[in-house]
């Protein structure tokens, strides 16, 4: 089985407005060449899709499901209750104002509601939770899970960490050379 031919990760979200946050999980997976399948599955508006999606994910051989949701954020926990596939929950802070789709509102509790809803799953129904709006971390965590089965992903992850290390050292040298004020001014102009 290859991670680049058939989808091994399912990315689901409760609403199309969640795609603004969730797309960074897809970007992380794409950077590592990992095929994924993306869908909208609302725990509240399409509750009958939950068991259907879980069966679909198992039939397709998904190894991980990344589920993003805001507000009461039931999607990650509900999908986890229907499958043995590991679920990574992404709490989402921003939701779309359906009346005026160009404007976005913040959740009443700044994403804390979603974070607590996802992270406080009852014993027996675990969901791994990343930080609020940290879908990229969910993608990277999914890659780490897959790396247990695919050694070449472990190698790619090590190179990724090395690149991060080198990037920080390069920025530190630049800051040392320019001084903090000029460095910050240069960064803010980007």
Protein Blocks (a to p, Z undefined) as FASTA:
>chain_A
ZZklbccbdcddfbfklmmmmmmmmmmmmmnopacddddddfklmmmlmmmmmmmmmmno
pabdcdddehjlmmmmmmmmmpcbdcdddddfbdcdfklmmbccddfklommmmmmmmmc
cehiacddddehilmlmmmmmmmmmmmmmmmlmmmmmmmmmmmmmmmmmmmmmmmmnopm
lmmmmmmmZZ
